[in-house]
Amino acid sequence: MYKSKISISVRKNILDPQGKAVEHSLKSMGFGAILDTRIGKYIELTIDAGSEEEARKLSEDACRKLLANPVMEDFSITVEKEGGKS
């Protein structure tokens, strides 16, 4: 068993209206040192796979086919053997 940890973020060249709204709110609350805010998604998958490579491939396929919008979002994946790092 493997745990796949996936971070999905809007690409840097794409406007992030949700991030801008949060950034504006933070600045109005006195957090003026915060210069940029981007909002993303974090997903964990538990995968029954024979190897770390197989778990990574399944995670990448899931991101490309459903979890991330390939036009607007980038993703990064960390795969760990369940119960500790592999």
C-alpha positions as CSV (number, residue, x, y, z in Angstrom):
1,M,0.0,0.0,0.0
2,Y,1.2,3.5,-0.9
3,K,0.0,7.0,0.1
4,S,0.1,9.5,-2.8
5,K,0.1,13.1,-1.7
6,I,-0.9,15.5,-4.6
7,S,-0.7,19.3,-4.7
8,I,-2.5,21.0,-7.5
9,S,-2.1,24.7,-8.2
10,V,-3.2,27.2,-10.7
11,R,-0.4,27.9,-13.2
12,K,1.5,31.1,-12.5
13,N,0.4,32.8,-15.7
14,I,-3.3,32.2,-15.0
15,L,-5.3,34.7,-12.9
16,D,-6.4,33.2,-9.6
17,P,-9.5,35.2,-8.5
18,Q,-9.9,33.2,-5.3
19,G,-6.3,33.8,-4.4
20,K,-6.7,37.5,-5.1
21,A,-9.8,37.7,-2.9
22,V,-8.0,36.0,0.0
23,E,-4.9,38.2,-0.5
24,H,-7.1,41.4,-0.5
25,S,-8.8,40.2,2.8
26,L,-5.4,39.4,4.4
27,K,-4.0,42.9,3.5
28,S,-7.2,44.6,4.9
29,M,-6.6,42.6,8.1
30,G,-3.1,44.1,8.5
31,F,-1.1,41.4,6.7
32,G,0.6,43.8,4.3
33,A,3.8,41.8,4.1
34,I,2.0,39.1,2.2
35,L,2.7,39.9,-1.4
36,D,0.9,37.1,-3.4
37,T,-1.6,34.4,-2.6
38,R,-2.5,31.4,-4.7
39,I,-5.2,28.9,-3.8
40,G,-4.8,25.2,-4.7
41,K,-6.0,21.7,-3.8
42,Y,-4.4,19.0,-1.7
43,I,-5.5,15.4,-2.3
44,E,-4.3,12.1,-0.7
45,L,-4.9,8.7,-2.3
46,T,-4.3,5.3,-0.7
47,I,-3.2,3.0,-3.5
48,D,-2.9,-0.8,-3.5
49,A,0.1,-1.1,-5.9
50,G,3.0,-3.5,-6.3
51,S,5.6,-0.7,-6.4
52,E,6.2,2.9,-5.8
53,E,6.6,3.4,-9.6
54,E,3.1,1.8,-10.2
55,A,1.5,4.0,-7.5
56,R,3.1,7.1,-9.0
57,K,1.9,6.2,-12.5
58,L,-1.7,5.6,-11.2
59,S,-1.5,9.0,-9.4
60,E,-0.3,10.8,-12.5
61,D,-3.0,9.2,-14.7
62,A,-5.7,10.2,-12.1
63,C,-4.4,13.8,-12.2
64,R,-4.3,14.0,-16.0
65,K,-7.7,12.4,-16.4
66,L,-9.7,13.9,-13.5
67,L,-8.1,15.6,-10.6
68,A,-6.2,18.5,-12.4
69,N,-7.3,20.7,-15.3
70,P,-4.3,20.3,-17.7
71,V,-4.9,23.7,-19.3
72,M,-4.9,25.7,-16.1
73,E,-3.3,23.7,-13.4
74,D,0.0,22.0,-12.5
75,F,0.4,19.2,-10.0
76,S,3.2,17.6,-8.0
77,I,3.1,14.1,-6.4
78,T,4.8,12.6,-3.5
79,V,4.4,8.8,-3.0
80,E,5.2,7.1,0.3
81,K,5.0,3.5,1.4
82,E,2.1,3.4,3.9
83,G,3.6,3.3,7.4
84,G,6.6,5.4,6.4
85,K,8.6,6.8,3.6
86,S,9.8,4.5,0.8
